[in-house]
Amino acid sequence: MKKWFIYYTIILATACTSALTKTNPVALSVIPAPQEIQYLNGTFTLNEKTSLQIPTEWSTLENLLNSNIQAVAHYKLTNRNSDKNSIQLKIDTTRISTPEGYRLHISPKGVRITGKTETGLFYGLQTLRQILNDERFYHPTTRSWQIPALEIQDSPAFPYRGMHLDVSRHFFPKEYILKWIDLMALYKINTLHWHLTDAGGWRVEIKKYPELTRTAAWRTQIGWKEWWTAKDRQYLEEGTPGAYGGYYTQEDIREIVAYAMNRHVEIIPEIEMPGHSEEIFAVYPHLCCSGKAYRNGEFCIGNEDTFEFIENVLTEIMELFPSRYIHIGGDEASKAAWTKCPKCQKRKKEEKLKDERELQSYLIRRVGEFIEKQGREFIGWDEILEGGLAPRAIVMSWRGEQGGIDAARSQHQVIMTPGAYCYLDSYQDTPSTQPYTIGGFTPYLKTYSYNPIPESLSPDEARYILGAQANLWTEYISTPEHVEYMLFPRLLSLSEVVWTPQEKKNPEDFKRRIEQHVKWLRANGVNAFPLSDRIDFITEVDTMRKAIKVSFDSEKYNPEIRYTLDGTLPDITSPRYEKPLYIRDSAIVSSAIFENGKRSETVISQRIDYHKAIGKKVTYNKLYSGAYPAAGKGTLTDGLRGGLTYSDGRWQGFLNHVDILIDLGEVQDISYVSTTFMQLTGPGVYIPDYVRVKISEDGKTYKEIATIQNDVPTDIPDLRFKEFTFRFHEKARYVHLFAKKHAGFQFIDEVVVH
């Protein structure tokens, strides 16, 4: 059965195809792209006679290289002195200036990797391993590689290149964490931010508090949503029939940390506080304000036992993790219990704190000082900015970039991880084709488009941006296979964002390389998402031509795209897309990718309108939400359609009824008013109960055209769209549109008037 998807525009930047791929048929498919590649004459033959020159103290590097060779050619290289037909690893402190930088030189005689440190050698080896994974260079009959001669000089753009994994909502075994670390290292991701504790379960053994893993690591339901919404949700003692969960013993942690260190990955543990701590209070209820289990999610800040507990836990955590940083959470804490708690109010008065935000800051500062006394640094989510930032705190900016901007301007170090680009638990293709997620839409090219340095920062302020991180929250991700599906290939996008200089990134060349890596990952047992056949519509308003300019983009490299303008299915006789289209009135544009004369099952269709309300004034009788203003008061008549997520800057969000008036500037014939709402019940986004349209010639006397009721059920969790279209023939200057709020947020798209 063919899939017919009607959806809204997704903005993706396109760029010209890399000159490298046009002029050099052996262009590498390395990710992240090296800073400099110079192709030389000739090739190097790697075969069974090739020798290694790797000192014994770098045995991990030797084993990693041989694992690649043995997997393909079924032999290992041996260590012996030979300047010909050899692979050499050497330290060079004179020509390489950065600790993670390397130089990879391949000539017909052999391969030489040099680095200032072992870390640099390690990254040079990862590049060589990726070259060996390229099937173009391997010859099965001779079990040898013909590798092009070249010279690579490379170093990372940012020192912090992170990946976050939530193991609280769903637990993943030690063996899988080790596999994950190997994949991170292959793509030069150097930090694993390990979210070990949250309401879903406590995942690390603490000797002083055995109940944390005896009970708080196990729960009644497997599914996060089913458990979280259950009236009788509870934690269970380990071994109870049906108990779901797990934890890492301290021996597991030491093994994982050592494994990561050998692959130059630092593991940063996160112990959540003061919020997201329900699991702790299920076994130690005296640490929350009510003193009762299942009542609160936040620590009681007025209770000295809280700080004793936190310091004891962190002491054991710091013994297990030698990382420079310790993450203490700090996000999404409800302050309601603190306002009613005598102990918290006493603390607030004694410390002369003006509100509960400063009370939270008191905890963050005090815990931060404890961590610093142990010679470590601490990180918190950007909520730690509220109530005053601790002097040396490092801010992880997830609610957009503003938290990071504010912190950098205050001379605090920042790790950027804005949800719109870096949250990999969002959809990566049309939601109706994908496993359920909490929402959002982040295809791999959107992640790739991210620049961790905000334009508003000066060069001096930009120095405080350490790097960026991709986050994977697992509320709806319960298996290792699903983890891989959500991570790859988007983690590869992030790897290039933080390694390759911004000016050297090239989306079209990245498409070429990503196709090769997805193929390789899937062939090697990684459940990577196969690239989508979805076509993205990129629209611009051309007021000079009075037309909408439409361009197409795809995740595929150099695809054959064919289209129609009347809503019919494109076929092999339909025009091939070669340059932008201009729609001067209305058209239903349908497009699809063709391969070997066959149309993809995915056909994308969208109505494009250059309509009478474009650029016209909109009066808001009830203002939109400050959290989702989109482009402000011009959003609903700017000619641009929203995409698959309400956070794309085109959908305008309302916490009340939508009540707007459009002034067309003069009385004219109108026959059509249409707009679209979305629904995603997980984050509380609903289609309105009904939409009503009235019109007027003078702005005083209005005629009701119709009221259209919503018929989309609210008990369906998947993303839904509802188009409300009014057809009639009248004269009018003013169009009044009212949408009655059902619940939560409502998000409205362009209001089209013809």
Secondary structure as GFF3:
##gff-version 3
##sequence-region A 1 754
A	DSSP	beta_strand	3	6	.	.	.	ID=ss1
A	DSSP	alpha_helix	19	23	.	.	.	ID=ss2
A	DSSP	beta_strand	36	46	.	.	.	ID=ss3
A	DSSP	beta_strand	51	53	.	.	.	ID=ss4
A	DSSP	three_ten_helix	56	58	.	.	.	ID=ss5
A	DSSP	alpha_helix	59	73	.	.	.	ID=ss6
A	DSSP	beta_strand	78	79	.	.	.	ID=ss7
A	DSSP	beta_strand	86	91	.	.	.	ID=ss8
A	DSSP	beta_strand	102	107	.	.	.	ID=ss9
A	DSSP	beta_strand	110	115	.	.	.	ID=ss10
A	DSSP	alpha_helix	118	132	.	.	.	ID=ss11
A	DSSP	three_ten_helix	135	137	.	.	.	ID=ss12
A	DSSP	beta_strand	138	139	.	.	.	ID=ss13
A	DSSP	beta_strand	144	154	.	.	.	ID=ss14
A	DSSP	beta_strand	160	166	.	.	.	ID=ss15
A	DSSP	alpha_helix	174	186	.	.	.	ID=ss16
A	DSSP	beta_strand	191	195	.	.	.	ID=ss17
A	DSSP	beta_strand	197	198	.	.	.	ID=ss18
A	DSSP	beta_strand	201	202	.	.	.	ID=ss19
A	DSSP	alpha_helix	211	214	.	.	.	ID=ss20
A	DSSP	beta_strand	218	219	.	.	.	ID=ss21
A	DSSP	alpha_helix	224	229	.	.	.	ID=ss22
A	DSSP	beta_strand	244	245	.	.	.	ID=ss23
A	DSSP	alpha_helix	250	262	.	.	.	ID=ss24
A	DSSP	beta_strand	266	273	.	.	.	ID=ss25
A	DSSP	alpha_helix	278	281	.	.	.	ID=ss26
A	DSSP	three_ten_helix	285	287	.	.	.	ID=ss27
A	DSSP	alpha_helix	304	320	.	.	.	ID=ss28
A	DSSP	beta_strand	325	329	.	.	.	ID=ss29
A	DSSP	alpha_helix	336	340	.	.	.	ID=ss30
A	DSSP	alpha_helix	342	350	.	.	.	ID=ss31
A	DSSP	alpha_helix	356	373	.	.	.	ID=ss32
A	DSSP	beta_strand	377	381	.	.	.	ID=ss33
A	DSSP	three_ten_helix	382	385	.	.	.	ID=ss34
A	DSSP	beta_strand	394	397	.	.	.	ID=ss35
A	DSSP	alpha_helix	402	409	.	.	.	ID=ss36
A	DSSP	beta_strand	414	416	.	.	.	ID=ss37
A	DSSP	alpha_helix	419	422	.	.	.	ID=ss38
A	DSSP	three_ten_helix	431	433	.	.	.	ID=ss39
A	DSSP	alpha_helix	444	448	.	.	.	ID=ss40
A	DSSP	alpha_helix	459	462	.	.	.	ID=ss41
A	DSSP	beta_strand	465	472	.	.	.	ID=ss42
A	DSSP	alpha_helix	480	487	.	.	.	ID=ss43
A	DSSP	alpha_helix	490	499	.	.	.	ID=ss44
A	DSSP	three_ten_helix	502	504	.	.	.	ID=ss45
A	DSSP	alpha_helix	507	523	.	.	.	ID=ss46
A	DSSP	beta_strand	535	542	.	.	.	ID=ss47
A	DSSP	beta_strand	547	554	.	.	.	ID=ss48
A	DSSP	beta_strand	560	564	.	.	.	ID=ss49
A	DSSP	beta_strand	581	583	.	.	.	ID=ss50
A	DSSP	beta_strand	586	595	.	.	.	ID=ss51
A	DSSP	beta_strand	598	609	.	.	.	ID=ss52
A	DSSP	beta_strand	617	620	.	.	.	ID=ss53
A	DSSP	three_ten_helix	632	637	.	.	.	ID=ss54
A	DSSP	beta_strand	652	654	.	.	.	ID=ss55
A	DSSP	beta_strand	658	679	.	.	.	ID=ss56
A	DSSP	beta_strand	690	696	.	.	.	ID=ss57
A	DSSP	beta_strand	703	709	.	.	.	ID=ss58
A	DSSP	beta_strand	720	740	.	.	.	ID=ss59
A	DSSP	beta_strand	746	748	.	.	.	ID=ss60
A	DSSP	beta_strand	752	753	.	.	.	ID=ss61
###
